[in-house]
């Protein structure tokens, strides 16, 4: 480590996904030194793991404002704004070019997994000179970096929830791990052989579950012997079906409508009131028991959401809500018992701040287990936090969010298409933007299927 004054140290951004790279773009625009630490061997490594999944929102809502400006300067040609990209397209056509922008590329380190963040020479007990002491970021290879601030945009993909309904592994779950797939397997592609001709039970009620169920239903029409069971804890699937034709995002509404159709025609067997208590592998199959009975299958897809990993920042002073694992100030604004994704109030650096000076978690990780996260919110979090680190508190506190609620606009989804048409409102025309009051900045409306976190049914709500 080279001796550098505190104010000259970079801001360390953990994670090179959409929100981490958005933070980097804002830091670059404000000429704040930074380093992005990405655990994968390229940008958006986690996004690529669900690259076969199509997003709910078209390109026009999937690009951060600062990132768009940097890319435009580099000659980037933005994709068709009405196309709904696959995860792989988001990574290849947006995030890879963004990571290669000359103002970002030299400051991004790949294969750099963070294993600890603390203060140089002190643990979380010591108070004297804490705010002026550099943050120490330790990597898996033993390298130590010093930073004046840390933005944790590492997400939650690596820490999925368990199948057990009580928040701990069900009896036998660990022993039956070979039969369990985590969220969003590539059912119609690379993972097809594991599901074709097999009976699969999908556990979970969020949009990750819905995407997998629709893929399995399609596979059932192609491969004889393929059958699908959907097990949820609630007594109704209405939450997963969502707003259907009245949904603010047409692709999200279409998802619910198609899922209901497959349940109605028997392609998908729906089991309600099913809270997983035990999992037993026997004779090459797996038995899942959950209060109302037992389901026997060949594979289990655990679409039960994700949870944040705070262990590598345990020596920092965090003020975590005891229920959600978000900041205590943010928790009441995102509580899934009170809010859907479309009713979460605007929030930024103030609500994301911890007692540890200069440390912020943004993106899906900032929401802990709440399933009310939108990528649009993550972009605005990044902008607000970077403004705060720049000392521009007026900008940091001028948080503007315009989030989609079921029934906000009329749209006409085209099923099995990568585009949408819209008759007005937030989802597809410029009329809504033109109608915005002067000076109001509209945040992009973006949902990504993998952001599902824990909830009342061990899955995400409207915001996955």
Helices and strands as residue ranges (DSSP letters): G 6-8, E 11-14, H 18-29, E 34-37, H 45-49, G 59-61, H 65-73, H 87-90, I 91-95, H 96-99, H 102-105, E 108-109, E 114-119, E 135-139, E 144-147, E 149-152, G 177-179, E 180-182, G 192-194, E 199-203, H 207-222, E 227-231, H 238-241, G 244-246, H 250-264, E 268-271, E 278-282, E 285-289, E 294-297, E 299-302, G 311-313, H 328-334, G 341-343, H 349-352, E 359-361, G 363-367, H 375-389, H 393-397, E 411-413, E 420-422, H 431-434, G 449-451
